[in-house]
Amino acid sequence: MVTRMSESTDDITTEAAGEETYLTEAFASIASIYRYPVKGLTPERLDLVELAAGAFFPGDRLYAIENGTSGFDPLAPEFQPKIKFLMLMRNERLAALDAKYDDAATTLRIHQDGEEVVSGDLSTEAGREAIEGFFQRYMRYELRGAPRVLTAPDAFRFVDSPRGFVSLINLASCRALGEELGVPVDPLRFRGNLMLDGLEPWEEFDLVGHTIAIGNTARLKVSSRIFRCAATNVDPTTAKRNLDIPGTLMRSYGHTDCGIYAEVVTGGLIAEGDQVRLMR
């Protein structure tokens, strides 16, 4: 492989196997990184993360709380619609909980109003039962059956879309949407993994079908726009259903999309502040 620098040190041309691939100047940066260990519960901010080719976002949607029998089979896992689980689209009370997951101890701790209300090691039956018992009480009027903690098998995650390997949110689009609504829109309403800064509003949609480079080695192929549902109407801080996000998107822009999905084609370490470039 031969790499040569152009007059601009931000513009790199790489030759490999007789083909040329152009890495453009950085057009955006990673403002923040999030994972969601339990579907529908608290986001956790990360300083950096190691992406792997063909894999889901690390530590993301590892667990889900089944709302009645879902038919999920851990021995033959298949994508399930989110309505089979406790989720913000219908269960906004989830946003009033502060959940933290400890990877090393496989333990989930849930706080409400500053007090710990339950904890449990999700690798044990007793730990899962403790969490299930809490949701049996807390969500009793919204349950279709006994809640059950489901664990994602290897190479499977409880994502909202079969294409949801990594989700990216354009902060400028959130600001533009807030201008339409007349109030700021918290980007965490969209529960993305990577928050992008430096783009124009809705410019992220132009990336669909393209490959982007993040940091030194990671490469992601942008696969689709993200359709938005009523879950985004819930304020992630107050747990109030106080905005009409899908309706505003449709009235103002003629669509209900915000954010993009991407698949990891080349793994690598990425961190807050890393630059994003377009591979051509």
Number of C-alpha atoms within 10 A of each C-alpha: 7 8 10 11 11 10 8 8 9 12 15 16 15 14 13 10 7 6 7 11 12 14 18 17 16 16 14 20 21 22 17 19 22 24 22 25 25 23 23 23 25 24 22 16 12 13 11 15 17 12 22 18 14 14 17 21 24 18 17 21 22 21 22 25 22 25 23 15 13 15 11 14 11 13 7 7 16 14 13 16 13 21 15 17 26 26 21 26 16 16 18 21 20 21 21 18 20 19 22 19 21 11 10 6 11 13 18 20 16 21 15 13 9 9 9 13 14 18 19 21 19 21 12 11 11 12 19 20 17 17 23 20 15 16 21 18 11 13 15 13 8 13 18 13 13 15 25 22 21 19 19 16 15 10 9 18 27 26 22 16 15 13 16 19 23 25 23 23 25 27 22 20 22 22 17 16 22 16 12 15 16 9 11 13 23 16 18 18 17 22 22 22 25 22 23 26 20 17 15 14 15 19 13 20 17 11 17 15 12 14 19 22 21 23 19 12 12 20 25 24 20 24 19 19 20 21 13 18 16 15 22 24 23 25 20 26 14 13 17 14 18 11 16 15 24 20 17 17 18 12 12 13 12 10 14 18 19 22 26 23 22 25 23 22 18 15 17 17 15 20 19 18 18 20 21 24 22 19 16 12
